Amino acid sequence: MRNNTMGSLIWLRLMRFTNHSNQMSNDFLKRFDLTTAQFDVLMQIHVYQPLTQIELAEKVTVTQGGISRMLARLEKENYIVRKQDWKTKTISLTKKGEVILEEAMPAQLAFQSSFFDDVLNEEEMKTLYMLMTRVHKNSQKKELPPE
């Protein structure tokens, strides 16, 4: 570990935090019969509906195959509806999907916020947010190095 750069140590810490946070969120969201990935998909649909499966896949961290299976389950559970409009199939939330989000969203956001609220003051949170925004924007500009 002595050869690690500060950047690689930060990346490892972020990965560990993200994995732990996702595991805890999956456990937390069981009370709503949702996984973290399903919650994310429902949130994206809520914000951008109606949208296509391709548009949705660009907004979430689920593979194209994974999104198809997830949408099938969410449709079976009557959380979403897929409508064919000529050549385009769009996805929207059903009333049941809206209701589950109304219940789950404030609880999940409070749960996730507690990771930061419990240890950081307002100024530290603003700084962390600003720094993570900068790093994220920079990562979006990056290209893979040649093999």
Buried (B, 14 or more C-beta within 10 A) or exposed (E): EEEEEEEEEEEEEEEEEEEEBBEBBBEBBEEBEBBBBBBBBBBBBBEBBBBBBEBBBEBBEBEEEBBEEBBEEBBEBEBBBBEEEEEEEBBBBBEEBEEBBEEBBEEBEEBBEEEEEEEEEEEEBEEEEEEEEEBEEEEEEEEEEEE
